[in-house]
Amino acid sequence: MKKAVALLLAFSMVFALFGCGNTDTASGTAGTDTAGAAEGSAEDPAAADETTSEVWSDQAGAGEVCGDENGKYTIGVVIHTTTDFLCAKYKEYSDYLGKAYGVRFNYYIIENFADETYLSAIENLCAQGVDAIITTNFSGTAVLQGLKTCEQNGVYLGVGWSQIDESIRDQVFASEYFVGSSYEADFDAGYEIITSLIDAGCTNIAAIGYEPGITCHDRRWEGMMQAFEDHPEVQKAGEYRGLEFTKAVEDFLAADDTIDGIAITLLGIEYCSEPIKSAGREGQVKIAFCDLSENCQGSLDSGETVCAIGGQYVDIVFPFVLLYNALEGNPMEKVEVPVNFIVCKSGEEFANYMKYLHDDGVYAWTTDEIDQLIVSKNSEASSETLLEMGANYSIEDTIARHGE
């Protein structure tokens, strides 16, 4: 019955595609500007600068498959790319898990974060006949609509990198096809970004964030704003939320030559270093941000970056464990798992992150450890352990478990 419904959905979607074409646009509202930074356009993805397009709209991973190609189960993953520093490691981890547990992963690459884009992805994956779906950064109340599609197709759903909106939480958790979710300490990360710049001596800080509408970035922004409120001795040079991050940095620096810190809710080095250099402000402007990259080592070593926060590739583990147990007929208690970020404030800390958590073939939890979370392998397995893992996640905890 599930396959028959999937085929019917596939035919209907083919006709819809011929009739409608691809009309998805980016979500959210235009960015705000209080210090001369150009506004980003949420209605026109083409307005994003080149770096933004390169990092956030990379389609190279579209249609990729990993894990066990002949696996017993197929899990679809809705994500924006598989080629940047974070998502490539996320996919590598899923490949490792899939091969160990007989699961095939189908990656569905989305071009933007609009609710309609997520819902279309879920419909497409259900039409392909997947057994379960992990959707990343799925924010707002559209989760309910996506879950309804999953229920109609007998497909389990887990959410990663995003909290379920409080207004719909009870409804979502009541569904037999929702298994649980995981999210990072985004508010705390935003707060840490500002306080780390203050600790580094910055007194006039520009705040930059992704356009409103994505829960993780919204929470980071809220954390940043709270830190400004708690530290009135520090001046906020201005705010920008949109898509043209590099131009925003350029405009901030051009408008105010006393800016000595830039706080950004996403990839800081990629958007900030060149504008700082072009403005002749090297050594005068420090940056702090979320999302690690291969460039963190040099920037932390030089002192340009005072705080880089990331390591959230491990998020895959939590919805995977919940989904796998449900597929095996052993559902765990549904939970939302808060997961720590890794905070790097020195080159040494980033080097340790790479060595113990991110290098090829290195993972936060091995399959031997994850076996203890699989009910068919360990009758004592419980969601409580997932909560403990998220709370304990750190470089130090990984070293303690895996040894030097």
TORKOL-4160 file (C-alpha; in steps of 0.2 Angstrom, whole numbers, padded with zeros to 4 digits, m for minus):
404
<pt num="1" X="0000" Y="0000" Z="0000"/>
<pt num="2" X="0014" Y="0012" Z="0004"/>
<pt num="3" X="0023" Y="0009" Z="m0012"/>
<pt num="4" X="0006" Y="0011" Z="m0022"/>
<pt num="5" X="0003" Y="0028" Z="m0013"/>
<pt num="6" X="0021" Y="0033" Z="m0017"/>
<pt num="7" X="0018" Y="0029" Z="m0036"/>
<pt num="8" X="0002" Y="0039" Z="m0036"/>
<pt num="9" X="0011" Y="0054" Z="m0028"/>
<pt num="10" X="0025" Y="0053" Z="m0040"/>
<pt num="11" X="0013" Y="0054" Z="m0055"/>
<pt num="12" X="0004" Y="0068" Z="m0048"/>
<pt num="13" X="0020" Y="0078" Z="m0044"/>
<pt num="14" X="0026" Y="0075" Z="m0062"/>
<pt num="15" X="0011" Y="0084" Z="m0069"/>
<pt num="16" X="0013" Y="0098" Z="m0056"/>
<pt num="17" X="0031" Y="0101" Z="m0061"/>
<pt num="18" X="0026" Y="0102" Z="m0079"/>
<pt num="19" X="0012" Y="0114" Z="m0075"/>
<pt num="20" X="0020" Y="0125" Z="m0062"/>
<pt num="21" X="0039" Y="0125" Z="m0064"/>
<pt num="22" X="0051" Y="0129" Z="m0050"/>
<pt num="23" X="0044" Y="0145" Z="m0042"/>
<pt num="24" X="0053" Y="0143" Z="m0024"/>
<pt num="25" X="0060" Y="0159" Z="m0017"/>
<pt num="26" X="0070" Y="0162" Z="m0001"/>
<pt num="27" X="0060" Y="0164" Z="0015"/>
<pt num="28" X="0060" Y="0178" Z="0028"/>
<pt num="29" X="0059" Y="0197" Z="0026"/>
<pt num="30" X="0072" Y="0209" Z="0020"/>
<pt num="31" X="0087" Y="0213" Z="0031"/>
<pt num="32" X="0087" Y="0228" Z="0042"/>
<pt num="33" X="0100" Y="0241" Z="0042"/>
<pt num="34" X="0105" Y="0254" Z="0056"/>
<pt num="35" X="0122" Y="0258" Z="0050"/>
<pt num="36" X="0123" Y="0260" Z="0032"/>
<pt num="37" X="0123" Y="0241" Z="0027"/>
<pt num="38" X="0114" Y="0237" Z="0011"/>
<pt num="39" X="0098" Y="0228" Z="0014"/>
<pt num="40" X="0097" Y="0209" Z="0009"/>
<pt num="41" X="0082" Y="0204" Z="m0001"/>
<pt num="42" X="0072" Y="0189" Z="0005"/>
<pt num="43" X="0061" Y="0189" Z="m0011"/>
<pt num="44" X="0075" Y="0188" Z="m0023"/>
<pt num="45" X="0089" Y="0175" Z="m0020"/>
<pt num="46" X="0099" Y="0182" Z="m0034"/>
<pt num="47" X="0102" Y="0197" Z="m0023"/>
<pt num="48" X="0113" Y="0187" Z="m0012"/>
<pt num="49" X="0132" Y="0190" Z="m0014"/>
<pt num="50" X="0143" Y="0178" Z="m0023"/>
<pt num="51" X="0150" Y="0170" Z="m0007"/>
<pt num="52" X="0132" Y="0168" Z="0000"/>
<pt num="53" X="0127" Y="0159" Z="m0016"/>
<pt num="54" X="0143" Y="0148" Z="m0015"/>
<pt num="55" X="0141" Y="0143" Z="0003"/>
<pt num="56" X="0122" Y="0141" Z="0005"/>
<pt num="57" X="0115" Y="0137" Z="m0013"/>
<pt num="58" X="0128" Y="0124" Z="m0018"/>
<pt num="59" X="0118" Y="0110" Z="m0028"/>
<pt num="60" X="0133" Y="0099" Z="m0031"/>
<pt num="61" X="0126" Y="0086" Z="m0018"/>
<pt num="62" X="0109" Y="0085" Z="m0026"/>
<pt num="63" X="0103" Y="0067" Z="m0027"/>
<pt num="64" X="0118" Y="0059" Z="m0018"/>
<pt num="65" X="0116" Y="0043" Z="m0009"/>
<pt num="66" X="0127" Y="0036" Z="0005"/>
<pt num="67" X="0127" Y="0022" Z="0018"/>
<pt num="68" X="0122" Y="0005" Z="0013"/>
<pt num="69" X="0115" Y="0006" Z="m0005"/>
<pt num="70" X="0106" Y="m0010" Z="m0003"/>
<pt num="71" X="0100" Y="m0006" Z="0015"/>
<pt num="72" X="0085" Y="m0013" Z="0024"/>
<pt num="73" X="0079" Y="0004" Z="0026"/>
<pt num="74" X="0080" Y="0021" Z="0016"/>
<pt num="75" X="0081" Y="0037" Z="0026"/>
<pt num="76" X="0079" Y="0054" Z="0016"/>
<pt num="77" X="0089" Y="0069" Z="0022"/>
<pt num="78" X="0083" Y="0086" Z="0018"/>
<pt num="79" X="0098" Y="0098" Z="0018"/>
<pt num="80" X="0104" Y="0113" Z="0009"/>
<pt num="81" X="0121" Y="0106" Z="0003"/>
<pt num="82" X="0133" Y="0091" Z="0006"/>
<pt num="83" X="0149" Y="0100" Z="0001"/>
<pt num="84" X="0153" Y="0113" Z="0014"/>
<pt num="85" X="0164" Y="0110" Z="0030"/>
<pt num="86" X="0149" Y="0106" Z="0041"/>
<pt num="87" X="0137" Y="0097" Z="0029"/>
<pt num="88" X="0151" Y="0086" Z="0021"/>
<pt num="89" X="0155" Y="0079" Z="0038"/>
<pt num="90" X="0137" Y="0077" Z="0042"/>
<pt num="91" X="0135" Y="0066" Z="0026"/>
<pt num="92" X="0151" Y="0057" Z="0030"/>
<pt num="93" X="0144" Y="0053" Z="0047"/>
<pt num="94" X="0128" Y="0046" Z="0040"/>
<pt num="95" X="0138" Y="0036" Z="0027"/>
<pt num="96" X="0147" Y="0028" Z="0042"/>
<pt num="97" X="0131" Y="0025" Z="0052"/>
<pt num="98" X="0122" Y="0018" Z="0036"/>
<pt num="99" X="0135" Y="0005" Z="0032"/>
<pt num="100" X="0135" Y="m0001" Z="0050"/>
<pt num="101" X="0116" Y="m0002" Z="0052"/>
<pt num="102" X="0110" Y="m0007" Z="0034"/>
<pt num="103" X="0103" Y="0010" Z="0030"/>
<pt num="104" X="0103" Y="0019" Z="0014"/>
<pt num="105" X="0103" Y="0038" Z="0015"/>
<pt num="106" X="0095" Y="0048" Z="0000"/>
<pt num="107" X="0100" Y="0067" Z="0001"/>
<pt num="108" X="0088" Y="0079" Z="m0005"/>
<pt num="109" X="0096" Y="0096" Z="m0008"/>
<pt num="110" X="0085" Y="0112" Z="m0005"/>
<pt num="111" X="0089" Y="0128" Z="m0014"/>
<pt num="112" X="0082" Y="0139" Z="0000"/>
<pt num="113" X="0073" Y="0138" Z="0017"/>
<pt num="114" X="0056" Y="0143" Z="0012"/>
<pt num="115" X="0042" Y="0132" Z="0020"/>
<pt num="116" X="0036" Y="0127" Z="0003"/>
<pt num="117" X="0053" Y="0121" Z="m0001"/>
<pt num="118" X="0054" Y="0109" Z="0014"/>
<pt num="119" X="0036" Y="0103" Z="0011"/>
<pt num="120" X="0040" Y="0099" Z="m0008"/>
<pt num="121" X="0056" Y="0090" Z="m0002"/>
<pt num="122" X="0046" Y="0079" Z="0010"/>
<pt num="123" X="0033" Y="0075" Z="m0004"/>
<pt num="124" X="0046" Y="0070" Z="m0016"/>
<pt num="125" X="0055" Y="0059" Z="m0004"/>
<pt num="126" X="0038" Y="0051" Z="0001"/>
<pt num="127" X="0035" Y="0048" Z="m0017"/>
<pt num="128" X="0052" Y="0040" Z="m0019"/>
<pt num="129" X="0046" Y="0027" Z="m0006"/>
<pt num="130" X="0058" Y="0031" Z="0008"/>
<pt num="131" X="0055" Y="0024" Z="0025"/>
<pt num="132" X="0059" Y="0039" Z="0036"/>
<pt num="133" X="0065" Y="0057" Z="0034"/>
<pt num="134" X="0077" Y="0068" Z="0043"/>
<pt num="135" X="0074" Y="0086" Z="0039"/>
<pt num="136" X="0087" Y="0099" Z="0045"/>
<pt num="137" X="0083" Y="0117" Z="0050"/>
<pt num="138" X="0064" Y="0114" Z="0047"/>
<pt num="139" X="0057" Y="0129" Z="0057"/>
<pt num="140" X="0040" Y="0136" Z="0061"/>
<pt num="141" X="0023" Y="0128" Z="0061"/>
<pt num="142" X="0025" Y="0120" Z="0043"/>
<pt num="143" X="0032" Y="0105" Z="0052"/>
<pt num="144" X="0014" Y="0100" Z="0055"/>
<pt num="145" X="0010" Y="0100" Z="0037"/>
<pt num="146" X="0025" Y="0090" Z="0033"/>
<pt num="147" X="0021" Y="0078" Z="0046"/>
<pt num="148" X="0004" Y="0076" Z="0039"/>
<pt num="149" X="0012" Y="0071" Z="0022"/>
<pt num="150" X="0023" Y="0058" Z="0031"/>
<pt num="151" X="0007" Y="0051" Z="0040"/>
<pt num="152" X="m0002" Y="0048" Z="0024"/>
<pt num="153" X="0013" Y="0039" Z="0017"/>
<pt num="154" X="0018" Y="0029" Z="0033"/>
<pt num="155" X="0035" Y="0038" Z="0034"/>
<pt num="156" X="0043" Y="0042" Z="0050"/>
<pt num="157" X="0050" Y="0060" Z="0053"/>
<pt num="158" X="0064" Y="0066" Z="0064"/>
<pt num="159" X="0070" Y="0085" Z="0064"/>
<pt num="160" X="0087" Y="0090" Z="0067"/>
<pt num="161" X="0096" Y="0107" Z="0069"/>
<pt num="162" X="0079" Y="0115" Z="0075"/>
<pt num="163" X="0068" Y="0116" Z="0090"/>
<pt num="164" X="0049" Y="0112" Z="0087"/>
<pt num="165" X="0039" Y="0128" Z="0089"/>
<pt num="166" X="0031" Y="0128" Z="0106"/>
<pt num="167" X="0014" Y="0132" Z="0099"/>
<pt num="168" X="0013" Y="0116" Z="0090"/>
<pt num="169" X="0024" Y="0105" Z="0100"/>
<pt num="170" X="0010" Y="0094" Z="0108"/>
<pt num="171" X="0002" Y="0091" Z="0091"/>
<pt num="172" X="0019" Y="0086" Z="0083"/>
<pt num="173" X="0023" Y="0074" Z="0098"/>
<pt num="174" X="0006" Y="0066" Z="0097"/>
<pt num="175" X="0009" Y="0059" Z="0080"/>
<pt num="176" X="0014" Y="0041" Z="0079"/>
<pt num="177" X="0026" Y="0045" Z="0064"/>
<pt num="178" X="0036" Y="0059" Z="0073"/>
<pt num="179" X="0050" Y="0051" Z="0083"/>
<pt num="180" X="0059" Y="0066" Z="0091"/>
<pt num="181" X="0071" Y="0080" Z="0087"/>
<pt num="182" X="0088" Y="0088" Z="0091"/>
<pt num="183" X="0094" Y="0106" Z="0091"/>
<pt num="184" X="0109" Y="0116" Z="0096"/>
<pt num="185" X="0111" Y="0129" Z="0110"/>
<pt num="186" X="0109" Y="0143" Z="0098"/>
<pt num="187" X="0104" Y="0156" Z="0110"/>
<pt num="188" X="0120" Y="0153" Z="0121"/>
<pt num="189" X="0130" Y="0153" Z="0105"/>
<pt num="190" X="0124" Y="0170" Z="0100"/>
<pt num="191" X="0127" Y="0176" Z="0118"/>
<pt num="192" X="0145" Y="0169" Z="0118"/>
<pt num="193" X="0149" Y="0177" Z="0101"/>
<pt num="194" X="0146" Y="0195" Z="0108"/>
<pt num="195" X="0154" Y="0192" Z="0125"/>
<pt num="196" X="0170" Y="0184" Z="0117"/>
<pt num="197" X="0172" Y="0200" Z="0107"/>
<pt num="198" X="0170" Y="0210" Z="0123"/>
<pt num="199" X="0183" Y="0199" Z="0132"/>
<pt num="200" X="0195" Y="0203" Z="0117"/>
<pt num="201" X="0193" Y="0221" Z="0120"/>
<pt num="202" X="0180" Y="0226" Z="0107"/>
<pt num="203" X="0169" Y="0241" Z="0111"/>
<pt num="204" X="0160" Y="0245" Z="0095"/>
<pt num="205" X="0152" Y="0229" Z="0087"/>
<pt num="206" X="0142" Y="0227" Z="0071"/>
<pt num="207" X="0129" Y="0213" Z="0072"/>
<pt num="208" X="0125" Y="0203" Z="0056"/>
<pt num="209" X="0113" Y="0188" Z="0055"/>
<pt num="210" X="0104" Y="0177" Z="0042"/>
<pt num="211" X="0087" Y="0184" Z="0037"/>
<pt num="212" X="0073" Y="0180" Z="0050"/>
<pt num="213" X="0063" Y="0164" Z="0049"/>
<pt num="214" X="0076" Y="0151" Z="0052"/>
<pt num="215" X="0074" Y="0145" Z="0070"/>
<pt num="216" X="0093" Y="0142" Z="0074"/>
<pt num="217" X="0098" Y="0159" Z="0067"/>
<pt num="218" X="0084" Y="0168" Z="0075"/>
<pt num="219" X="0089" Y="0160" Z="0092"/>
<pt num="220" X="0108" Y="0165" Z="0089"/>
<pt num="221" X="0102" Y="0183" Z="0085"/>
<pt num="222" X="0092" Y="0184" Z="0101"/>
<pt num="223" X="0107" Y="0178" Z="0111"/>
<pt num="224" X="0117" Y="0192" Z="0103"/>
<pt num="225" X="0104" Y="0205" Z="0107"/>
<pt num="226" X="0103" Y="0199" Z="0125"/>
<pt num="227" X="0122" Y="0201" Z="0127"/>
<pt num="228" X="0121" Y="0219" Z="0120"/>
<pt num="229" X="0107" Y="0222" Z="0133"/>
<pt num="230" X="0117" Y="0215" Z="0147"/>
<pt num="231" X="0133" Y="0225" Z="0142"/>
<pt num="232" X="0127" Y="0243" Z="0140"/>
<pt num="233" X="0145" Y="0248" Z="0141"/>
<pt num="234" X="0148" Y="0241" Z="0123"/>
<pt num="235" X="0141" Y="0250" Z="0108"/>
<pt num="236" X="0131" Y="0241" Z="0095"/>
<pt num="237" X="0137" Y="0249" Z="0078"/>
<pt num="238" X="0122" Y="0243" Z="0069"/>
<pt num="239" X="0111" Y="0228" Z="0064"/>
<pt num="240" X="0110" Y="0219" Z="0048"/>
<pt num="241" X="0099" Y="0203" Z="0044"/>
<pt num="242" X="0098" Y="0198" Z="0026"/>
<pt num="243" X="0108" Y="0188" Z="0013"/>
<pt num="244" X="0121" Y="0200" Z="0007"/>
<pt num="245" X="0134" Y="0197" Z="0021"/>
<pt num="246" X="0150" Y="0202" Z="0013"/>
<pt num="247" X="0142" Y="0219" Z="0007"/>
<pt num="248" X="0135" Y="0222" Z="0024"/>
<pt num="249" X="0153" Y="0220" Z="0032"/>
<pt num="250" X="0160" Y="0232" Z="0018"/>
<pt num="251" X="0146" Y="0245" Z="0021"/>
<pt num="252" X="0148" Y="0244" Z="0040"/>
<pt num="253" X="0167" Y="0247" Z="0039"/>
<pt num="254" X="0165" Y="0261" Z="0026"/>
<pt num="255" X="0152" Y="0270" Z="0037"/>
<pt num="256" X="0161" Y="0269" Z="0054"/>
<pt num="257" X="0180" Y="0268" Z="0056"/>
<pt num="258" X="0179" Y="0264" Z="0075"/>
<pt num="259" X="0171" Y="0247" Z="0073"/>
<pt num="260" X="0183" Y="0235" Z="0081"/>
<pt num="261" X="0172" Y="0219" Z="0081"/>
<pt num="262" X="0160" Y="0210" Z="0069"/>
<pt num="263" X="0148" Y="0197" Z="0076"/>
<pt num="264" X="0139" Y="0186" Z="0064"/>
<pt num="265" X="0127" Y="0171" Z="0066"/>
<pt num="266" X="0135" Y="0161" Z="0052"/>
<pt num="267" X="0152" Y="0158" Z="0043"/>
<pt num="268" X="0162" Y="0173" Z="0049"/>
<pt num="269" X="0179" Y="0171" Z="0040"/>
<pt num="270" X="0171" Y="0168" Z="0023"/>
<pt num="271" X="0161" Y="0184" Z="0024"/>
<pt num="272" X="0172" Y="0196" Z="0035"/>
<pt num="273" X="0191" Y="0193" Z="0031"/>
<pt num="274" X="0192" Y="0200" Z="0014"/>
<pt num="275" X="0181" Y="0216" Z="0018"/>
<pt num="276" X="0192" Y="0219" Z="0033"/>
<pt num="277" X="0208" Y="0217" Z="0022"/>
<pt num="278" X="0201" Y="0228" Z="0008"/>
<pt num="279" X="0197" Y="0242" Z="0021"/>
<pt num="280" X="0214" Y="0242" Z="0027"/>
<pt num="281" X="0208" Y="0236" Z="0044"/>
<pt num="282" X="0218" Y="0220" Z="0047"/>
<pt num="283" X="0223" Y="0218" Z="0065"/>
<pt num="284" X="0210" Y="0231" Z="0070"/>
<pt num="285" X="0194" Y="0222" Z="0068"/>
<pt num="286" X="0190" Y="0205" Z="0077"/>
<pt num="287" X="0177" Y="0193" Z="0072"/>
<pt num="288" X="0166" Y="0180" Z="0081"/>
<pt num="289" X="0154" Y="0168" Z="0073"/>
<pt num="290" X="0144" Y="0152" Z="0072"/>
<pt num="291" X="0149" Y="0138" Z="0059"/>
<pt num="292" X="0167" Y="0131" Z="0058"/>
<pt num="293" X="0177" Y="0130" Z="0042"/>
<pt num="294" X="0194" Y="0124" Z="0036"/>
<pt num="295" X="0200" Y="0143" Z="0038"/>
<pt num="296" X="0197" Y="0143" Z="0056"/>
<pt num="297" X="0215" Y="0137" Z="0061"/>
<pt num="298" X="0224" Y="0151" Z="0053"/>
<pt num="299" X="0212" Y="0165" Z="0058"/>
<pt num="300" X="0212" Y="0159" Z="0076"/>
<pt num="301" X="0231" Y="0157" Z="0076"/>
<pt num="302" X="0232" Y="0175" Z="0070"/>
<pt num="303" X="0220" Y="0182" Z="0082"/>
<pt num="304" X="0208" Y="0189" Z="0069"/>
<pt num="305" X="0195" Y="0177" Z="0075"/>
<pt num="306" X="0192" Y="0177" Z="0094"/>
<pt num="307" X="0178" Y="0164" Z="0094"/>
<pt num="308" X="0172" Y="0151" Z="0082"/>
<pt num="309" X="0157" Y="0140" Z="0086"/>
<pt num="310" X="0152" Y="0124" Z="0078"/>
<pt num="311" X="0153" Y="0105" Z="0078"/>
<pt num="312" X="0135" Y="0102" Z="0075"/>
<pt num="313" X="0138" Y="0088" Z="0062"/>
<pt num="314" X="0135" Y="0076" Z="0077"/>
<pt num="315" X="0116" Y="0081" Z="0076"/>
<pt num="316" X="0113" Y="0067" Z="0064"/>
<pt num="317" X="0115" Y="0054" Z="0078"/>
<pt num="318" X="0100" Y="0059" Z="0087"/>
<pt num="319" X="0086" Y="0058" Z="0074"/>
<pt num="320" X="0095" Y="0043" Z="0067"/>
<pt num="321" X="0094" Y="0033" Z="0083"/>
<pt num="322" X="0076" Y="0038" Z="0086"/>
<pt num="323" X="0071" Y="0034" Z="0068"/>
<pt num="324" X="0081" Y="0017" Z="0067"/>
<pt num="325" X="0073" Y="0011" Z="0083"/>
<pt num="326" X="0056" Y="0015" Z="0077"/>
<pt num="327" X="0059" Y="0007" Z="0060"/>
<pt num="328" X="0064" Y="m0009" Z="0070"/>
<pt num="329" X="0048" Y="m0009" Z="0079"/>
<pt num="330" X="0056" Y="m0003" Z="0095"/>
<pt num="331" X="0052" Y="0016" Z="0097"/>
<pt num="332" X="0060" Y="0025" Z="0110"/>
<pt num="333" X="0052" Y="0039" Z="0121"/>
<pt num="334" X="0050" Y="0055" Z="0110"/>
<pt num="335" X="0062" Y="0068" Z="0115"/>
<pt num="336" X="0070" Y="0085" Z="0110"/>
<pt num="337" X="0088" Y="0083" Z="0112"/>
<pt num="338" X="0098" Y="0099" Z="0116"/>
<pt num="339" X="0115" Y="0097" Z="0109"/>
<pt num="340" X="0131" Y="0107" Z="0115"/>
<pt num="341" X="0141" Y="0117" Z="0102"/>
<pt num="342" X="0160" Y="0116" Z="0102"/>
<pt num="343" X="0167" Y="0133" Z="0106"/>
<pt num="344" X="0185" Y="0137" Z="0099"/>
<pt num="345" X="0194" Y="0152" Z="0106"/>
<pt num="346" X="0212" Y="0147" Z="0101"/>
<pt num="347" X="0221" Y="0138" Z="0087"/>
<pt num="348" X="0225" Y="0125" Z="0099"/>
<pt num="349" X="0206" Y="0122" Z="0103"/>
<pt num="350" X="0202" Y="0121" Z="0085"/>
<pt num="351" X="0217" Y="0109" Z="0081"/>
<pt num="352" X="0210" Y="0097" Z="0095"/>
<pt num="353" X="0192" Y="0099" Z="0088"/>
<pt num="354" X="0199" Y="0093" Z="0071"/>
<pt num="355" X="0210" Y="0079" Z="0078"/>
<pt num="356" X="0197" Y="0071" Z="0090"/>
<pt num="357" X="0180" Y="0076" Z="0081"/>
<pt num="358" X="0182" Y="0081" Z="0063"/>
<pt num="359" X="0196" Y="0073" Z="0054"/>
<pt num="360" X="0193" Y="0059" Z="0041"/>
<pt num="361" X="0186" Y="0044" Z="0050"/>
<pt num="362" X="0184" Y="0052" Z="0067"/>
<pt num="363" X="0167" Y="0054" Z="0075"/>
<pt num="364" X="0160" Y="0060" Z="0091"/>
<pt num="365" X="0152" Y="0043" Z="0095"/>
<pt num="366" X="0158" Y="0026" Z="0087"/>
<pt num="367" X="0146" Y="0013" Z="0081"/>
<pt num="368" X="0151" Y="0003" Z="0097"/>
<pt num="369" X="0145" Y="0017" Z="0107"/>
<pt num="370" X="0129" Y="0019" Z="0097"/>
<pt num="371" X="0125" Y="0001" Z="0098"/>
<pt num="372" X="0121" Y="0004" Z="0116"/>
<pt num="373" X="0107" Y="0015" Z="0110"/>
<pt num="374" X="0099" Y="0002" Z="0099"/>
<pt num="375" X="0085" Y="m0007" Z="0108"/>
<pt num="376" X="0087" Y="m0023" Z="0098"/>
<pt num="377" X="0105" Y="m0024" Z="0104"/>
<pt num="378" X="0103" Y="m0016" Z="0122"/>
<pt num="379" X="0086" Y="m0019" Z="0130"/>
<pt num="380" X="0091" Y="m0005" Z="0142"/>
<pt num="381" X="0093" Y="0008" Z="0129"/>
<pt num="382" X="0083" Y="0024" Z="0132"/>
<pt num="383" X="0081" Y="0042" Z="0126"/>
<pt num="384" X="0088" Y="0048" Z="0143"/>
<pt num="385" X="0105" Y="0043" Z="0136"/>
<pt num="386" X="0103" Y="0053" Z="0121"/>
<pt num="387" X="0099" Y="0068" Z="0132"/>
<pt num="388" X="0115" Y="0065" Z="0142"/>
<pt num="389" X="0125" Y="0063" Z="0126"/>
<pt num="390" X="0119" Y="0080" Z="0120"/>
<pt num="391" X="0123" Y="0088" Z="0136"/>
<pt num="392" X="0140" Y="0081" Z="0138"/>
<pt num="393" X="0146" Y="0084" Z="0120"/>
<pt num="394" X="0163" Y="0092" Z="0120"/>
<pt num="395" X="0181" Y="0090" Z="0115"/>
<pt num="396" X="0185" Y="0085" Z="0132"/>
<pt num="397" X="0171" Y="0072" Z="0134"/>
<pt num="398" X="0176" Y="0064" Z="0117"/>
<pt num="399" X="0195" Y="0063" Z="0122"/>
<pt num="400" X="0189" Y="0055" Z="0139"/>
<pt num="401" X="0179" Y="0042" Z="0129"/>
<pt num="402" X="0191" Y="0038" Z="0115"/>
<pt num="403" X="0208" Y="0041" Z="0124"/>
<pt num="404" X="0223" Y="0051" Z="0118"/>
